[in-house]
């Protein structure tokens, strides 16, 4: 994005990079049948080091801004206008992506097949579906979305690149999925809860509230997890084949 002057190209590159790295995870877990938790942790550590290596030349450099989204008179609506119609295009694309994924999983044949593979890969294989291929494509889609999230942090939220700037937000994304019981709308609520508390603690720090900075910094993580634990009453929402390796000979 810095070299081309196009932040949208930066987002595209991040999505491709995330998909490629997730393809390595798919190879380890779906082809070599390695432990998924260990493989994910190893790739996380690899990604931290690899991003630090690639990002050295971009430390402190401000990326180009995204073009403004013009909503016309909608932006001038009292109260609601600034809240709903004053954000960057990536935020609205993210909301649209949540709706598209939910609708795809619920109403399309491809979504039904994906859910079937997640629920019982043996039954899906018996019906003739290519379980490993379907899982690999799903993993690559998740990796691409993770890449977009990382690009959003460095291109819009900060906006600049520094080593370790994600500050564990990726683990919060994982916690959101688990504690939201795999329900898209609850997941979206948890994400906005975390984002809202994060912004609130930054505002409190700026206002000089007499609370130690360390407590304010940890509050988004603690409060989000506590609330989602309370909400996650559905214990059977996780796909039955989650974390289980598959081999056609099983």
N, C-alpha and C positions, 0 to 999 in steps of 0.2 A: 504493500500500500504506500509506503514511504517513497520507494523508488519510482513507482508508476504514477503517483499522485492520485490513485483511485482506491478509496477505501473499500468499494464494492468488490474490486478485484482481490483485495486482501481477504475479504470474507470468503470469497470463492476458493482462494488458495488454502485458507485455514480449514474449510470443509473437506477439500481434497486430501490435505495432510492428515486430518483426523480419520478419514475413511481408510487411508493407506495404513496408518498405524494400527487401526482396529483390525485390518486384514491380517496383520501379524498375530494379534490376539486370537483371531478366528483360526489361524493355522495351528497355533499351539493347543487350543482347547478342542477344536473340532476334528482336526486331522491327527495330531499326535496324542490327543486325549489327555493333555496335561491338566493338572488341577487348576480350576478357573480362578480361585481366590489368589493362589500363589502367582499365576501368570499375570493377573491384573495388577497385583502389587509390584511385580518386577517391571512391567511396562510403565507403570506410574513413575517409578524411580528413574527408569530410562528416559521417559519423556521430560522429567525435570532437568536432568543433565543435558539432554540433547537440545532442549529449548534454550538453556543457558549458553550453550556453545554457539548456537545460531544467532542468538539475540545480542551478543556482545557489541556488535557494531551499531545497534539501534538504541542503546541505553540513552535515555534523556532526550531523544528526538521526538518531536511532536508530530503525529501523523496528520494528514489532511482531513478536513471535516467532511462529513456526509452532507449532501445537499438537503436543504430544509424541505419538509413536507408542508405544502400549502393547503390548509383546509378551508381557506376563505373565511366566510362569516361564522363558521362553526367555532373557530378559535375565540371569537368575541363573546360567546355565550357566558353569562356570569357564572362563576364558580366551576361549572362543568367544562367550559371551554378550555381553560388552562390545564385542567386535570386530565382530560381525555384527548385533546387535540393539539398538544404541544410537544410531542415526542418524536424521536427519530424513526425512520422507516423500518429499521431492524426490529424494534419493539412490536410494531404492528404485524410484521411478518412472523414473529415468534408466536403471537396470539393466534394468527391464522394457521400456523403449523400445528398448534395444539388441537384446534378444531379439526383440521384435516386428518391428523393421526387418529383422533377419536372416531371420526366418521369412517375412515378407512378400516379400522379394526372392527367396527360394529356393523357396517352395512355392505362391505365389499367381499367378494369371494377371496381375494388375496388376504384380506384381514382375517377372514374365517380360517383359512389355511394356516396362517401364522399363529393364530390362537390355538389351533389344534396341535401344531407342533410343540408349542409351549406347554400345553396341557398334558399331552401324551405322545411323545415322539415315536414310541413303538406302534401305537395305533395309526398315526399318520404315515409311518413307513409302510405298514401293512396295506394302506389304501393307495400306495404308489407315489407318495410325495417324497421329493428329494430333501430329506431333513437337513443334511449338512449344508446344502446349497441355500436353503431358506434361512437357516440360522446365520450363515455367513453374511447374507444380504442384510439381515436385520442388524447384525453386529456392525456392519459398515455404515448403515444409516445412523445408528447410535453414535458411532465415532465421528461422523460428519457433523452431527448436531453438537457434540462436545467441542469440536473444532470451532464451530460458529460461536459457541459460548465463550471460548477463550479469546477469539478475535474481538468479541464485543467488549471484553474487559480492557484490552490494550488499545483498541481503536476509538472507543466511545466513552466508556465509564471512567477511565483514568484521566486523559488519554495519553499514554506513553507506555514504553515497555521497560520493565525492570525485572530482575530475576526474582522468582518466587512471588510474583504479584497476585497469583490466584488465591493465595492465603488459605488454602483448604476448601475453597468454595465447591470444588468438584465433589468432595466428600458429602457436602450438604445436599448436592443434587442426588447422590445415591441414597442418602437418608430420606429425602423427600419421596422418592419412588417407593421405598419400603414402607414408610409410615403412612403414606397416602393410600396404601392398600391397592396400588396399581389402578387407581381411579384418576383419569385425567383432570377432572374439575377440582378434586381435592388436591391434586398435585399443583395445579395452578394457584390455588388458594395458599398453599404452603410456600410456594415460591414468592408470592407477593408479600406474605407475612415476613419472610426472611429479608426481602429487599426493603420493606418499609421500616423494619426495626434497625436494619443497617444504616439507613439514611437518618433515622431518628437519633441513633447514638452519635453519628457524625455531627448533627446539629447541636446535640447536647454538649459535645466536646467544644464546638465553636462558641457556644454560649457561656463556657466556663463553669458549667455545673460542678458542684463540689463532690464529684464521684470519681474515684480513681480511673484513669484512662483504660487500664487493663480490664476492669469490670465492664466498662462500656463496650470495649472491643469484643469481648466474649459473649455479650448479651444476645446478639442475633442468633448465634449458634445454639446457645442454651435454651432460649425461649422457643425458637422454632422447633427444636427436637421435643421439648416438653409438651407443647401444644399438639404436635402431630402424634405423639405417643398416646395422648388422651383420646384423640380422634380415631386412632387406628383400632377400632373395636372389631373389625372384620378380619379374623385371623386366617381365613381360608381363601383370601383373595389372590395370593401368589400362585403363579402357574405351577402345576404339580411337577413338571419336569425341570423346574428351575435349578440350575447348578448340577444337574445330572449329565454325565457324558453319554454319548450315543455312538453305537457302532452297529452297522448293518447286520452283523452276525449275531447280535444279542438276541 
